[in-house]
Amino acid sequence: MKVLSIIVTYNGLQWMDRCLGSLRDSQHPVSVVVIDNGSTDGTVEHIRTHFPSVELVVAEKNLGFGQANNVGLRLALERNMDHVFLLNQDAWVHPDTIGRLVEKAAENPHFGVLSPMHLTGSGHALDMEFSLYLTPTRCPGLLSELVMGRAREKVFEAEFINAAAWLVTRECLLRIGGFNPSFFHYAEDDNYLHRVFYHGLKLGLVTDAFAHHDREGRSGNPYFDDLRVFRVRQLRTRFADPNADLDIEQERGRLRQRLLKALLHLNKRQALIARDHLKLMDEADLGPVVRNREISRKVGPVFL
């Protein structure tokens, strides 16, 4: 099974040896392409010097996470790869991880995306945010089977796992396509999984395959710390979901009714909330989002 691993980099020098080194040491052979989004810390030079077998694509501008990955996904389809393995620049895998994921994909073709367990960078615990995806409602049966010692041979259906380490099958790429251009950075993986589910495939977790995601203790992320940016992204995510059928004008009409009702009842707080939601819809520029939602409902390698 041919696997192309795709890593999107942006000033990721501190992780390159562990990230790319883990792919070089993979027990399952893997080709590697790095798409660099404009690093200025020596990442590109380091890859050229220390990992000459890695294919390097230097983007002319910062494409964002999803669109940079799409460069690699197009290459995977052109080269008839059986799988792609998306790996964050701040992540790395155990030697048997990719082989284990490929094996489970072959045994479970209804899973379009498979993920290993995500450990912290130190490896002493599960990545904290990853652990939140493993509750009984989001990943049914997992905790019980782990406790009973029966989890090894199973793939557990999950509601969401972030794209720090995803194996995506060729069938999934041919049916779902690439990442939605409505998302520059963050929420690309949420939307991709919404589309996976819409088109009848599943997300699976393999409990005896492991990746490390070195992000504990990091702070100051404007994509989450800036509440306005976060709320705009949430709104786009809702309207981009092909499983929903949200209409922009209906939503605006509902908010205008709330605003009018609040004004008539002299409810200043509710009026401000409704007015702010209307402004958010303008900021989110939802027209292209809805158009891309309709494209994402088509079967085929859309956005590629």
ZATOR-598152 format. One record per atom (N, C-alpha, C, O): x, y, z. Coordinates in steps of 0.05 Angstrom, whole numbers, plus 5000, padded with zeros to 4 digits. Layout:
<atoms>
XYZ...
</atoms>
This chain:
<atoms>
501749765000500050005000501750255000503450295018501450424980503050664977501850884994499450944992503551015010502651225028504351475023506851465021502951705019504251965018503652115043501352165049505652195058505252355082505652645074507452725060503752815084503753095078504053255104502653215123506053425104506553595127506553885118508053965100504854045130504754335125506454475146506054435170508454635137510254765156509955065155509455185134510355185178510555475181512155525206511155505228514755605203516555645225516555415245516155445269516955175234516854935250519554805255519654565260521654955253524354845255524754675279526054465278523754765302524254615327523254335327524054165343521254265309520153995309521053825285520353595284522453945266522953805241524453535244523753345231526453525262527953275265526153055275526252825266524453125295522652915306520452845287519752605284519253045274517052995255517952835231516952615226519952945216520852805192522452555198522452365184523952565221525452335229523652095235524351865229521252145246519451925252518351795227517951555226517951955206517051845180519251695166518751485154521751785169524051645157524351375170525251185158523651355196523951105211521550935211521450725225519451015196516950855195517550575184518950535164516350375197516650095188515150055162515949885146513050205157511650195132512750415114512850655122513750355090514950555073512950785068510550735063514051025068512251255064513851475049516151535055512651585028513751815014512852065030510752065042514452265029513952505045514052755028515952795013512052925030512053185017511553395039509653375055513153605039512753835057511854075041513154145021509654195049508854445037509354665057508154675078511254845050511955055069510455315063510255405040509255435083507555665081508955935086507756125094511555935081512956195084514656215109514856425121515855995117517555995141519856195139521056225117520556315161522856505162524856425183526656575189524556185195526256095217528355885208529655765225528655835182530555645173529455365168530955175163526755335170525555075166526154965139526954735136525855125118526355025090529254945087529754735075531055105096533955045092534654785108536254625098533454755131534054515147533054265134534454065133530754275122529654045108531453975084532053745079532154175069533854125045536553995053537553825038537654085075540253985084540153715097541753535091538253675115538153435131536153215122536352985131534253295105532353095095532053125065529953195054534253065050534253115021532252935006531553004983531352715018529452545004526652645006524852544993526152845023523452965027522953155004524553324998520653124991519853304970518853564983517153555001519853784974519254044987517954234967518954284945515554334975514154524959514054784975512854784996515254994965515155254979513055424966513255514943510955484981508755644971509555934968511256034983508356064948509056344944507756524965508656754969505756424978504456575000503456375020503356135015502556475043501456295064498756205055496856355054498455945048495955835038494055755060491655705055494955755085493355645106493655345107494755225089492655225128492954935133491554775111492854595099489054825107487454655088488454675060488754465047488854915049489654945022492454845016493054744995494254865036496954755033496754455032498154325016495154335049494754045048493553955021494253745011491854125010490654054984492754024962492453864943494954174964497154144945498153854946498553724926498553754970499453484973497453274966498053064954494853334972492753144965492553114934491952894925492853334920492853314890495153134880494752974862497453164892499752994885499152694891499852524875497852644913497152374921495352244900495752014893493352394891491552284871492952244844492652034831494552434836496052414811497952174811498352054790499052104834500951894836499751624845501151434850497051614845495651374852496451254879496751014882496751424898497251334925494851204937492551274931495250994953493050854966492051004990489650984997493751155003493051305027494751565028496851575017493651755043495351985051495351985081493451905095497652075092497852105121498452395127500752485122496552535138496952815145498152825173497152705192500352975175501752995201502453285207503653415190501653385230502353655238505453685240506853485245506353925236509253975239510253935267512553865272508453965287509153925315508353655326507853615349508253455307507453185315509452985303510753045283509552745314511152535304509952265312508252255330510752055299509351795302511351575311513751605307510351365322511951125329512550975303511050995283514550815303515350675278513150495266513050465242511450375283509450195272506650335268504750195260506550595272503950725272502650725244500350645241504050805223502850825197502150545187500050515175503850345191503150075183500649975197499049835184500350035222497949945237495450075226493449945223495650335220493350475209492550365181490250335175494550315165494050195138492749925140490949865125493749765159492549495164489649515171487949375161488949705190486249735199484449855177482049785176485550025160484050135138483149915119480949915109484949725114484349505096482249325107480549225092482149295133480249115146477549255150475549115154477549525149475049675155474649885134475050125140473849815110473650005088471450225091471450415076469750185111467650395115468750635131467350835134471250615140472650845153474250985132476150875120473551245127475051405108477451535120479451595107477351595147479551725161480051555186478251485201482651505191483451355215485551515230487351645218485351515256487251665273488551475294487251295304491051525300492251385323491451535349490151735348492251425371492051565397494051795397496251765387493252025408494952265409496052295437494652335456498752275440500052315465501252595466501352735445501952685489503352945492506152925479507052705472507453155477510153145467512052985484513752845474511752995510513452845529512752545528514352375535510252475520509452195519508452085545508051845548508152265565507352165592504352155596503452055617502852245577499852255580498652285553499952345533495952255552494452325528494552625525494452775545494652725500494253005495491553085507489552955502491553305522489153375537486753425520484553315525486953585498484653635481483753375467481353325464485653215459484952955447483252785466481352655458483952785492482552625511479552705513477852535520478952955507476153045508474452915486472052915488475752815465474252685443473452395449472052275434474352295472474152005478471851945497471751715508470052135502467852085521465951875509465951835485464351745526462551535516460651635495459751475478459851895495458051995475459452055449458152045428462052115450463552195426465051965414465651975390465651765430467151525420466051285434467351175452463651195427462250985442463850725445465050625426463850625469465050365474467950365480469050165491469350585475472250585477473150535506474650355511472150705525473050685553472550405564474250295578470250295559469550035569471449825558472449655573471849825532473649625520476549655528477949455531477449905533480149945543480449815571482349675576478549875588478649765615478549455615479949325631476949345597476649055596478848925580478948675577480649075569482948965554482248855527483548675517480048955515479148855489479349055466478249015445480849265471480749485451482749455428482349575407484749285431486949275412486049215384486949345365484349025380483648935353481349085341480549025318480349285354477949425344478649695334480649825342476949795316477050075308474550205319472250105315474850425334472650555347471650795331473250965324469050795326467951025311467851265329466951255352468851495319469151735334467551965321467051955297466752155337465352395327467252605316466652735296469552635329471552825320474252755332474552685355476352785315479152775324480552975306480252965281482053155317483353355301485453235282486353005286486053385261487653275239490653285243492153305224491553265268494453265273495753015262498153015256494252795260495352545250493052375238491752225253492452415213490252275200491352105177492952195161490351855176490651695152488051725136485951655147488251815112485851855094486151655071488151655057484051495066484251305045483751435018482651655016484751294997484251394970481251414963480351604951479751214973476851214968475651464981473851584969476651545004475551785017476252035000474452204996478652054990479352284973477752294948476852504940477252064936475652054911472752114916471352214898471752064940468952114946468552394959466552524953470352474976470052724992471552954980470553184979473952904970475653114959477553234980478353094999478253484976480153614994478853795014476453785018480553965027479554145047478054385034478754475013476054475049474354685040475754955041476755025063475955105019477355365020476055585037477155795040473655525048472355715066473855755092473355945107475755565097477255575123480155605118481455435105481355825128484155875125485855725145487855605139485055745170486555615192484655555215483355725226484555295222482755185242479855155231478955315215478554945240475854855232475854715205473854605196478154705191478254545166477654255172476154125156478754145194478253865200475353815209474253605203474254005224471353975231469653945206468053765204470154135187468554125163469053875146467153765135471553795145472153555129470753315140469653145125470653285167469253055179466253075175464952875171465153325176462253355170461753235142459653105138463453295123463153195096463552895094462152755079465452785109465952495110463352355119462452165106462052455139459652335150457352375129455752185126457152605117455052655097455152455075453152365065457552385067457952195044458151905052458951735036457451845077457151565085459551425095459551175097461751565100464151435111464351505141462851665151466351395154466551425183469451505191471351475175469651615215472251675227472851465248471151405265475251355247475951135265478351195282480151335273478451085306480651105324481950835328480550635335484550815324486050565328487650595354489350775356487150425373488150475400491050375405492250445425492050215386494850125390496750245370498850135363496050475359497750635343498050915356496051015367500451025356500851265372502351485357504151435341501451735362502851975353503252155377501752145397505252325376505752525396504952805384505652865361503552965399502853235391503953425412502953445434506053575404507553735423506354015425507354205414504154035440502854295443502054375471500854575476502854205491502054265518503654515528505954555521502254685542503454925553503655155534504655365541502655115509502755335490500455525495498355445504500955785491498855985496499056205475500856215459497056385476497056615458496356555430497656655411494256395425493356335398491056515391488856485402491556695371489356895365486956755352484756865353487256515341485056375329483056275350480856195343483956265375482156175396481856395418479756415430483956545423483856745444482256985436481057115453482157055410480557275401477757185397477157035378475957255415473257155416471857215389470257045380472357445377470957515352471757325330470057225315474357275327475357085307474156815311473356675292474056725336472956465343470056445336469156235325468456655342465556645336465056645306463156515296466656795291466356805262466856525251465456425233468956395261469656125251467455925258466755755242466255955282464055775290461655815271460455615263461156065264458856115246459355995218457555875206461756025208462455905182462155605183461255475164463055495205462955195208460055105207459454895194458255245220455455165220454255175192452954995183454755395178453655425151454955255130453855205109457455165135458854995116458154705118458854545101456854625140456254345145454154245125451854345125454854055108452853955088450653795100448553745088450953705125448853555139446653745148444353655154447153995150445154195157444254335132445454295110442254495134441254645110440554925118438455025112442455055131441955325141441855525118443355515099439855705119439455905099440156175110439356255131441756325095442756585105440456775110440356905131438656805091436557005094434556925115433457095129434056665118432256575140433556635167432156725185436156595169437456655194437456955200437057045222437857115179437757405182434957495191434657665208432857375178430157445185429557375214428157525228430457145223430057065251431357265270430157335290433757345263435157535281433857805281433757945301432857895257431458155256428958145273428258345287427557915273425157895290425857905319424458035335428057775327428957785355429658075362429058165384430958215344431758495349429358665353429158825371427358635334424958795336423458745362422458925375423258485369421858415393423158535418421858625436425858525418427358635440427058935442426759045464426959065420426559355420423759435430423459625445421759275421419059335430418759295460417159435473420259105471420059055500422159195516422559155540423559375502425659535515427759365529428859435550428359135516430358955527432959015513433658895492434559185525436959285512438959055508440359035487439258875528441158665526440558475502442358415487438158395500437358215478437658355451438358235431437058615450437358765425440258775417440858755393442058815436444858835429445958565420447558545402444958345432445758085424444858025395446457925379442358085389441358035362442858205341443458105320443358455348444758635330447658535325448658545303448858435347451658335344451658085327453558045311449657915329449557675312449257745283450457615266447757945277447458045250450158145239450858095216451658285256454258385247456158145243457758155224455957945259457657705256457157575229459057485216454657565221453957445195455257605172456157485153455357865175456758025155459757975154460957945133460957955178463757905180464557635170466757595159462757445173463357165164463257125134464156925124461957315120461857305090460757025082462156865070458256965089457256695087456356615059455856375055456156805041455456725013457256515002456356304993459956565001461756364990461756115007462255894996461256135033461255895050458955715042459355465040456655825037454355665028454755545000454055314995456055704983456555594956458555354958458255164943460555384975462355164979461054924992461754694987459054975009457554755021456154594999456054345001454954724980453654584958455654424941455054204933457954534937460054384923460854134938461253924927461054164965461953944982459853714983460553494991457453764974455453554973455753374948454453164947457353464930457753304906459753074911461753114926459252844900461252624903463452664883463052714859465952654893468252684875470452844889469952944911472752864877474953004890474753314888476353444876472553414900472053704899474253854915475553744933474654104908476654284919479454194912481454304922479753984896482353894886482553944856484653874845
</atoms>
